[in-house]
Amino acid sequence: MNTANFYMKSLFSMGIIILLYALTQLHTQKFTIFIIMLLIITILEVFPVNLPSGDEYSAGSIGFLFLLIYFGFAYASIAIALGLLAYGIKRSGTFKVPIFKLFVNIGMYTFSMLAAYVVWKLTSSWNLLLAVGLTGFVYEFVNIILLDGIMKSVAGREMFTNFKQKLAELIVPIFVYVIVTPKLYSSKSTFELFDNVIYTLLFLLVIIFFSREYTKQLSLRHSSSKAFIQLLEGRIAPAIAGHGNRVGVICEVLLDDFGYPKRKRPDLIQAAIIHDIGKALLPEAIFRKRGDFTLSEEMEFRTHPEKAVEIVKTMFPKERFSDWVLYHHERWDGKGFPKGLKKEEIPLESRIISLGTTVDKLMLRHTDPETILKLLKEMAGNRLDPRLVDKIEINHIRMIQAMNQYAAADVEAAPAAALEASQKDILKEDTYSSIGESYFIHFKNGKWESEKKDFPKDFAMELVQSAFDQRKPVHEICQYQDRVLDLHVTSNGVQSAVVFVHDITSHLGYRSRLEEKILESYMDVVRVLSDGKIILYSSKKELEEKLGELQDELAISSNTDVPKSRALIKGVLEARGTEMKSMKVQIAVSEVVTNILKHAAGGRFAVYENEDKLQVFVSDKGSGIPLHEIPKTILVSGYSSKRSLGQGFKMIASYSDQVHMYTSSEGTAILLEYSFSKTLEDSSDAS
């Protein structure tokens, strides 16, 4: 980038000339209020208003415009120079501010102020609000033109890029100018002016404070999503770790030149980061497979955008970007999934995320910016939106490469890649070892015709007879000696049948290990998404080890046990004499006991104490929650299925300090914990 070009040198020279001129025009009249305004402007420059779009709005511009109108061009120019110096010191963290850059900025802003001063002189006799509005508009408008010139001369970007959007964004500063500046200008005395200035400063400081708190929360959410998705991708497969965060950076770089509204950018970047979160609900083996997917695996993979929507709506229920995530695999030519949308049928945000995903994949395979750009152009009109691709330039590619540090990432990823390779080898070994013995047995004219002697003849005979009776194939699994066998029987006639026997003992062991790995991933996902409030366990014994001293217990078998459980917990609390409000505890207990009656034949309700914690332990011997439904059951508000905990689980979690849970095909156990040292607010008292 050539920063010392003719255009930049011209602005640099202009900054020096205007500043020297301004210094010669100073006089001591009303110098006190000028110094006060300088201090206020410095504060506002150092502490700008943080906008939701991520931009900063310097309220010091209000002071510049007031000084221009009240004192004249020279005073406004000096204020601009001092404000930029203060901002430069803040940005650099030292007093070593780049002189060339400082005077380029002084030249740009003071020239804009000079144009505004000319307009003020021409319109000052008009209506004050109109005159101030026009003056502020010219100041901002000329500043946009000069800034575009800098981007053109330094970065080679076309002039007037997204010009309409930039003009639309002038509404906010011009509105502020029109509201604040006339009030200050109309002050009838120095005391009244001083009073109005202080009032305006306090008002702006309140806005600055709340804007910073808002953006701090926004940044925290953004950072949490980045950390979570990095963890999740690493657990799915080390090779894709960091993909979501990199796509977020890519979108952030491109959105300005795409003309995407600033107010919506944080949402789109957030969606880009978590766009692949649905992969957490897919079988782990899909991401560790060598070679192409089978048809069934491809169909399974294509469900991940729909699975992502379930999680996204839970994480951000009031946000609007679940559809953006849902359609990020759609193609411009209509050959994508899940709906086969094409062209403008696909939401713009989904097209941008798709482009970001493609750019990231290309940058992982290629380092030459020209090659990457060439490959992107080849995808325009088929996979990608051609209008978006046309706006990408070589400088964008270089900037993205620098920000995402692909070269460094490749070096750091080497150990992870080695780990993934070893994991694939282990998985491959597991897969082949899980393929047990298979063989055919023929039954004809009342006799078994097979060299295989060691098989469950009596059980197989029952299946053969069933196939004869039903006149259709039958299938059953049986335990034989120390093996589990899968038998399929097909009848070939009245007295003829073929039995296919498959030893699935090793396969069941492999599936159990695979389910354990998936459960471990879910444990991390649930813990992170619930901020550590909901803890999953891989064994019931591990959960039961947390139990303290038993206080009371109750067998659960009918609806009459629901009020009994409430009475029991209330009695324990009253006997202990705790200040803990019991209403929320009773509500949580009612919900969890009701779920036992809905989804199991019965269970056990018990109350324990462990140091300063009240523990409510509920267990059943039902069929448990299916592995694939665990995230939805716990995280998706209102989700319910025949075997899930029902839509009350979100309430159970919200009415407890911490929830511990174990589930399997043998039943479910839930431990609710409440701290005696923390008083729970009773919702009925609060109302």
Sequence and secondary structure as in RCSB ss.txt:
>XXXX:A:sequence
MNTANFYMKSLFSMGIIILLYALTQLHTQKFTIFIIMLLIITILEVFPVNLPSGDEYSAGSIGFLFLLIYFGFAY
ASIAIALGLLAYGIKRSGTFKVPIFKLFVNIGMYTFSMLAAYVVWKLTSSWNLLLAVGLTGFVYEFVNIILLDGI
MKSVAGREMFTNFKQKLAELIVPIFVYVIVTPKLYSSKSTFELFDNVIYTLLFLLVIIFFSREYTKQLSLRHSSS
KAFIQLLEGRIAPAIAGHGNRVGVICEVLLDDFGYPKRKRPDLIQAAIIHDIGKALLPEAIFRKRGDFTLSEEME
FRTHPEKAVEIVKTMFPKERFSDWVLYHHERWDGKGFPKGLKKEEIPLESRIISLGTTVDKLMLRHTDPETILKL
LKEMAGNRLDPRLVDKIEINHIRMIQAMNQYAAADVEAAPAAALEASQKDILKEDTYSSIGESYFIHFKNGKWES
EKKDFPKDFAMELVQSAFDQRKPVHEICQYQDRVLDLHVTSNGVQSAVVFVHDITSHLGYRSRLEEKILESYMDV
VRVLSDGKIILYSSKKELEEKLGELQDELAISSNTDVPKSRALIKGVLEARGTEMKSMKVQIAVSEVVTNILKHA
AGGRFAVYENEDKLQVFVSDKGSGIPLHEIPKTILVSGYSSKRSLGQGFKMIASYSDQVHMYTSSEGTAILLEYS
FSKTLEDSSDAS
>XXXX:A:secstr
   SSHHHHHHHHHHHHHHHHHHHT  STTHHHHHHHHHHHHHHHHS EE TTS EE THHHHHHHHHHHT HHH
HHHHHHHHHHHHHHHHHSSS   HHHHHHHHHHHHHHHHHHHHHHHHHTTS HHHHHHHHHHHHHHHHHHHHHHH
HHHHH   TTTTHHHHHHTTHHHHHHHHHHHHHHHT SSHHHHHHHHHHHHHHHHHHHHHHHHHHHHHHHHHHHH
HHHHHHHHHHH GGGTTHHHHHHHHHHHHHHHHT  GGGHHHHHHHHHTTTGGGGGS HHHHT  S   HHHHHH
HTTHHHHHHHHHHHHSTT S HHHHHTTT  TTS  SSS   GGGS HHHHHHHHHHHHHHHHHH   HHHHHHH
HHHHBTTTB HHHHHT  HHHHHHHHHHHTHHHHHHHHHHHHHHHHHHHHHHHHHHHHT   EEEEEEETTEEE 
S   S HHHHHHHHHHHHHHTS EEEEEEETTEEEEEEEEE SSSEEEEEEEE HHHHHHHHHHHHHHHHHHHHH
HHHHTTTSEEE S HHHHHTT  EEEEEEEE STTHHHHHHHHHHHHHHHHT     HHHHHHHHHHHHHHHHHS
S EEEEEEEETTEEEEEEEE S    GGGHHHHHHSTT   SSS  TTHHHHHHTSSEEEEEEETTEEEEEEEEE
TTS    HHHH 
